[in-house]
């Protein structure tokens, strides 16, 4: 992977109890006082998580960039993120575009993801089967789907996908254990 472009749609639970309270009260009364967010979150998207720096990049976007580089063990990996808070109680979602060095085989990507520990392949858009945060809530698997080549890349080296996972259940600790298990299997 040479480059990643990611847009996250993060649940209000990522902001804690106050975030959940904001959404629940604003669904009933959009004018209810806000505790966690600078704007109404019910029926809305807020394209800011954390303060912006002088480049217009938020704290959460820098965190995503640095985490991507750590996960891939590549400090030079090009990562561009936009982090958005959305009116969902639990489960973060990500739209991901991966630019690779070689041509991408979509079927091979599906095979790899289908057999990956902690992943459920939900990739049949013709039958309306794709990842949604509501389906991933309160369980550990990450759902991945909408796997396709980027039609703007004539060389076929770019893959797009969508994933969702319950960030309360499947956080850094669970991921770290599963990654370690996978590494031990390979060695």
C-alpha contacts under 8 A as a table, 3 or more apart, distances in Angstrom:
res1	aa1	res2	aa2	distance
1	X	4	X	7.54
1	X	77	X	7.71
1	X	98	X	6.46
1	X	99	X	5.84
1	X	100	X	4.24
1	X	101	X	6.26
2	X	77	X	5.97
2	X	78	X	6.46
2	X	98	X	7.57
2	X	99	X	5.62
2	X	100	X	5.22
2	X	101	X	6.19
3	X	77	X	6.02
3	X	78	X	4.56
3	X	79	X	5.82
3	X	98	X	5.90
3	X	99	X	5.00
3	X	100	X	6.96
4	X	77	X	7.82
4	X	78	X	6.19
4	X	79	X	4.76
4	X	80	X	6.31
4	X	96	X	6.99
4	X	97	X	5.68
4	X	98	X	4.72
4	X	99	X	6.29
5	X	79	X	5.91
5	X	80	X	4.86
5	X	81	X	5.93
5	X	96	X	5.87
5	X	97	X	5.11
5	X	98	X	6.66
6	X	79	X	7.64
6	X	80	X	6.29
6	X	81	X	4.79
6	X	82	X	6.47
6	X	94	X	6.56
6	X	95	X	5.67
6	X	96	X	4.57
6	X	97	X	6.39
7	X	81	X	5.62
7	X	82	X	4.74
7	X	83	X	5.79
7	X	84	X	7.37
7	X	94	X	5.59
7	X	95	X	5.21
7	X	96	X	6.65
8	X	81	X	7.59
8	X	82	X	6.36
8	X	83	X	4.80
8	X	84	X	5.78
8	X	92	X	7.11
8	X	93	X	5.69
8	X	94	X	4.34
8	X	95	X	6.44
9	X	83	X	6.41
9	X	84	X	4.86
9	X	85	X	5.61
9	X	86	X	5.79
9	X	92	X	5.86
9	X	93	X	5.04
9	X	94	X	6.08
10	X	14	X	6.86
10	X	83	X	7.29
10	X	84	X	6.00
10	X	85	X	4.75
10	X	86	X	5.76
10	X	88	X	7.64
10	X	91	X	7.10
10	X	92	X	4.41
10	X	93	X	6.23
11	X	14	X	5.76
11	X	15	X	7.98
11	X	85	X	6.14
11	X	86	X	5.64
11	X	87	X	6.50
11	X	88	X	4.80
11	X	89	X	5.41
11	X	90	X	5.15
11	X	91	X	5.73
11	X	92	X	5.33
12	X	15	X	5.54
12	X	16	X	7.17
12	X	19	X	4.85
12	X	20	X	5.56
12	X	23	X	7.26
12	X	85	X	6.65
12	X	86	X	6.66
12	X	87	X	6.48
12	X	88	X	6.08
12	X	89	X	5.42
12	X	90	X	6.85
13	X	16	X	4.93
13	X	17	X	6.56
13	X	19	X	5.78
13	X	20	X	5.51
13	X	89	X	5.69
13	X	90	X	5.69
13	X	168	X	7.92
14	X	19	X	7.42
14	X	90	X	7.82
14	X	167	X	7.59
14	X	168	X	7.96
15	X	18	X	6.83
15	X	19	X	5.05
15	X	20	X	7.72
15	X	36	X	6.91
16	X	19	X	5.42
16	X	20	X	6.70
17	X	20	X	5.15
17	X	21	X	6.11
18	X	21	X	4.96
18	X	22	X	6.09
18	X	35	X	5.86
18	X	36	X	5.36
19	X	22	X	5.14
19	X	23	X	6.47
19	X	35	X	7.21
19	X	36	X	5.15
19	X	37	X	7.19
20	X	23	X	5.35
20	X	24	X	6.20
20	X	89	X	6.24
21	X	24	X	5.18
21	X	25	X	6.01
21	X	35	X	7.95
22	X	25	X	5.45
22	X	26	X	5.91
22	X	32	X	7.90
22	X	33	X	7.74
22	X	34	X	5.86
22	X	35	X	6.30
22	X	36	X	6.72
22	X	37	X	7.82
22	X	40	X	7.90
22	X	41	X	7.11
22	X	42	X	7.85
23	X	26	X	5.20
23	X	27	X	6.13
23	X	41	X	5.98
23	X	42	X	5.32
23	X	87	X	6.58
23	X	89	X	7.64
24	X	27	X	5.50
24	X	28	X	7.03
24	X	42	X	7.93
25	X	28	X	5.43
25	X	29	X	6.06
25	X	30	X	7.54
25	X	32	X	6.36
26	X	29	X	4.60
26	X	30	X	4.22
26	X	31	X	6.62
26	X	32	X	5.61
26	X	40	X	7.22
26	X	41	X	7.40
26	X	42	X	5.56
27	X	30	X	6.05
27	X	42	X	5.62
27	X	43	X	7.78
29	X	32	X	5.40
30	X	40	X	6.92
30	X	42	X	6.88
31	X	40	X	7.90
34	X	37	X	6.26
34	X	38	X	7.23
34	X	39	X	7.29
34	X	40	X	6.95
37	X	40	X	7.00
37	X	41	X	7.13
39	X	46	X	7.41
40	X	43	X	7.89
40	X	44	X	6.73
41	X	44	X	5.06
41	X	45	X	6.41
41	X	46	X	7.10
41	X	85	X	7.87
41	X	86	X	6.77
41	X	87	X	5.75
42	X	87	X	5.45
43	X	87	X	6.37
44	X	86	X	6.65
44	X	87	X	6.49
45	X	84	X	6.59
45	X	85	X	5.80
45	X	86	X	4.82
45	X	87	X	6.88
46	X	49	X	7.89
46	X	84	X	5.55
46	X	85	X	5.12
46	X	86	X	6.61
47	X	82	X	7.33
47	X	83	X	6.12
47	X	84	X	4.19
47	X	85	X	6.31
48	X	51	X	7.51
48	X	52	X	7.93
48	X	58	X	6.64
48	X	83	X	6.25
48	X	84	X	5.69
48	X	85	X	6.84
49	X	58	X	6.37
49	X	59	X	6.96
49	X	60	X	5.70
49	X	61	X	7.86
49	X	83	X	6.26
49	X	84	X	6.56
49	X	85	X	6.67
50	X	58	X	5.47
50	X	59	X	4.93
50	X	60	X	5.82
51	X	58	X	5.27
51	X	59	X	5.74
52	X	55	X	7.56
52	X	56	X	5.24
52	X	57	X	5.16
52	X	58	X	4.12
52	X	59	X	6.42
53	X	56	X	5.30
53	X	57	X	5.57
53	X	58	X	6.27
53	X	59	X	7.64
54	X	57	X	7.48
57	X	61	X	6.21
57	X	62	X	6.87
58	X	61	X	5.13
58	X	62	X	6.43
58	X	83	X	7.93
59	X	62	X	5.25
59	X	63	X	6.26
60	X	63	X	4.90
60	X	64	X	6.18
60	X	83	X	6.70
61	X	64	X	5.07
61	X	65	X	6.22
61	X	80	X	7.92
61	X	81	X	5.45
61	X	82	X	6.17
61	X	83	X	5.97
62	X	65	X	5.05
62	X	66	X	6.18
62	X	81	X	7.96
63	X	66	X	5.23
63	X	67	X	6.02
64	X	67	X	5.13
64	X	68	X	6.10
64	X	81	X	6.92
65	X	68	X	5.31
65	X	69	X	6.50
65	X	79	X	5.40
65	X	80	X	6.78
65	X	81	X	6.87
66	X	69	X	5.19
66	X	70	X	6.28
67	X	70	X	5.02
67	X	71	X	6.07
68	X	71	X	5.21
68	X	72	X	6.25
68	X	77	X	7.84
68	X	79	X	7.30
69	X	72	X	5.32
69	X	73	X	5.79
69	X	74	X	5.06
69	X	75	X	5.22
69	X	76	X	7.21
69	X	77	X	5.79
69	X	79	X	7.94
70	X	73	X	4.90
70	X	74	X	6.55
70	X	75	X	7.02
71	X	74	X	7.86
74	X	77	X	5.43
88	X	91	X	7.37
88	X	133	X	7.64
90	X	133	X	7.02
90	X	134	X	7.65
90	X	137	X	5.99
90	X	166	X	6.01
90	X	167	X	7.22
90	X	168	X	7.42
91	X	133	X	5.06
91	X	134	X	7.34
91	X	136	X	6.51
91	X	137	X	5.77
91	X	164	X	6.34
91	X	165	X	5.00
91	X	166	X	3.80
91	X	167	X	5.50
91	X	168	X	7.48
92	X	133	X	6.66
92	X	164	X	5.66
92	X	165	X	5.67
92	X	166	X	6.27
92	X	167	X	6.20
93	X	132	X	7.68
93	X	133	X	6.63
93	X	162	X	7.29
93	X	163	X	5.59
93	X	164	X	4.23
93	X	165	X	6.63
94	X	162	X	5.68
94	X	163	X	5.35
94	X	164	X	6.45
95	X	160	X	7.47
95	X	161	X	6.06
95	X	162	X	4.61
95	X	163	X	6.72
96	X	160	X	5.61
96	X	161	X	5.38
96	X	162	X	6.10
97	X	150	X	7.79
97	X	158	X	6.84
97	X	159	X	5.64
97	X	160	X	4.28
97	X	161	X	6.55
98	X	158	X	5.47
98	X	159	X	5.18
98	X	160	X	6.29
99	X	157	X	5.85
99	X	158	X	4.29
99	X	159	X	6.53
100	X	103	X	7.04
100	X	104	X	7.21
100	X	157	X	5.22
100	X	158	X	5.93
100	X	159	X	7.95
101	X	157	X	6.59
102	X	157	X	5.57
103	X	155	X	6.75
103	X	156	X	5.13
103	X	157	X	4.12
103	X	158	X	7.45
104	X	109	X	7.94
104	X	149	X	7.53
104	X	156	X	6.04
104	X	157	X	5.09
104	X	158	X	6.51
104	X	159	X	6.72
105	X	108	X	5.31
105	X	109	X	6.32
106	X	109	X	5.04
106	X	110	X	6.29
106	X	147	X	6.95
106	X	148	X	6.26
106	X	149	X	6.86
106	X	159	X	7.53
107	X	110	X	5.03
107	X	111	X	6.24
108	X	111	X	5.00
108	X	112	X	6.19
109	X	112	X	5.20
109	X	113	X	6.16
110	X	113	X	5.16
110	X	114	X	5.91
110	X	121	X	7.44
110	X	147	X	7.41
111	X	114	X	5.10
111	X	115	X	6.43
112	X	115	X	5.48
112	X	116	X	6.18
113	X	116	X	5.00
113	X	119	X	6.59
113	X	120	X	7.56
113	X	121	X	6.47
113	X	144	X	7.70
114	X	119	X	6.89
114	X	120	X	6.37
114	X	121	X	5.30
115	X	119	X	7.66
116	X	119	X	5.56
117	X	178	X	7.43
118	X	140	X	6.91
118	X	141	X	4.61
118	X	142	X	6.21
118	X	178	X	7.78
119	X	141	X	5.24
119	X	142	X	4.88
119	X	143	X	5.78
119	X	144	X	6.97
120	X	141	X	6.41
120	X	142	X	6.18
120	X	143	X	4.78
120	X	144	X	6.29
121	X	143	X	5.89
121	X	144	X	5.13
121	X	145	X	5.99
122	X	129	X	5.70
122	X	130	X	4.73
122	X	131	X	5.79
122	X	143	X	6.19
122	X	144	X	5.69
122	X	145	X	4.90
122	X	146	X	7.87
123	X	129	X	5.82
123	X	130	X	5.24
123	X	131	X	7.77
123	X	144	X	7.05
123	X	145	X	4.19
123	X	146	X	5.57
123	X	147	X	6.79
124	X	127	X	5.64
124	X	128	X	6.33
124	X	129	X	4.78
124	X	130	X	6.42
124	X	145	X	7.62
124	X	146	X	7.58
125	X	128	X	4.60
125	X	129	X	5.21
125	X	130	X	6.15
125	X	146	X	6.74
126	X	129	X	7.44
130	X	143	X	7.96
130	X	144	X	7.32
130	X	145	X	5.28
130	X	146	X	6.33
131	X	135	X	7.30
131	X	136	X	7.85
131	X	143	X	5.30
131	X	144	X	5.86
131	X	145	X	5.91
131	X	146	X	7.99
131	X	162	X	6.92
131	X	163	X	5.91
131	X	164	X	5.92
132	X	135	X	5.58
132	X	136	X	6.80
132	X	143	X	7.78
132	X	163	X	7.80
132	X	164	X	6.13
133	X	136	X	5.21
133	X	137	X	6.25
133	X	164	X	5.55
133	X	165	X	6.65
133	X	166	X	7.41
134	X	137	X	5.50
136	X	139	X	6.06
136	X	140	X	7.68
136	X	141	X	7.05
136	X	142	X	6.95
136	X	143	X	6.90
136	X	164	X	6.58
136	X	165	X	5.45
136	X	166	X	5.78
137	X	165	X	7.15
137	X	166	X	5.20
138	X	166	X	6.36
138	X	168	X	7.97
138	X	169	X	6.52
139	X	166	X	6.66
139	X	169	X	6.29
139	X	170	X	7.68
140	X	165	X	7.35
140	X	166	X	6.75
140	X	169	X	5.60
140	X	170	X	5.13
141	X	165	X	6.58
141	X	166	X	7.92
141	X	170	X	7.27
142	X	163	X	6.75
142	X	164	X	5.69
142	X	165	X	4.53
142	X	166	X	7.51
142	X	170	X	7.95
143	X	163	X	5.42
143	X	164	X	5.33
143	X	165	X	6.42
144	X	147	X	7.83
144	X	161	X	7.07
144	X	162	X	5.81
144	X	163	X	4.36
144	X	164	X	6.78
145	X	161	X	5.85
145	X	162	X	5.42
145	X	163	X	6.35
146	X	160	X	7.37
146	X	161	X	5.02
146	X	162	X	5.62
147	X	159	X	7.08
147	X	160	X	5.72
147	X	161	X	4.44
147	X	162	X	7.14
148	X	159	X	5.79
148	X	160	X	5.40
148	X	161	X	6.54
149	X	156	X	6.55
149	X	157	X	7.81
149	X	158	X	5.86
149	X	159	X	4.60
149	X	160	X	6.01
150	X	153	X	5.69
150	X	156	X	7.18
150	X	158	X	5.38
150	X	159	X	5.56
150	X	160	X	6.03
151	X	154	X	7.02
151	X	156	X	7.92
153	X	156	X	5.59
153	X	157	X	6.82
153	X	158	X	6.42
156	X	159	X	7.96
165	X	170	X	6.85
166	X	169	X	5.48
166	X	170	X	5.71
166	X	171	X	7.88
167	X	170	X	5.02
167	X	171	X	5.16
168	X	171	X	6.07
169	X	174	X	7.92
170	X	173	X	7.66
170	X	174	X	5.63
170	X	175	X	6.66
171	X	174	X	5.67
171	X	175	X	6.25
172	X	175	X	5.13
172	X	176	X	5.95
173	X	176	X	5.12
173	X	177	X	6.35
174	X	177	X	5.29
174	X	178	X	6.28
175	X	178	X	5.14
175	X	179	X	6.03
176	X	179	X	5.17
176	X	180	X	6.11
177	X	180	X	5.13
177	X	181	X	6.19
178	X	181	X	5.03
178	X	182	X	6.23
179	X	182	X	5.09
179	X	183	X	6.23
180	X	183	X	5.08
180	X	184	X	6.17
181	X	184	X	5.13
181	X	185	X	6.26
182	X	185	X	5.10
182	X	186	X	6.41
183	X	186	X	5.18
183	X	187	X	6.30
184	X	187	X	5.21
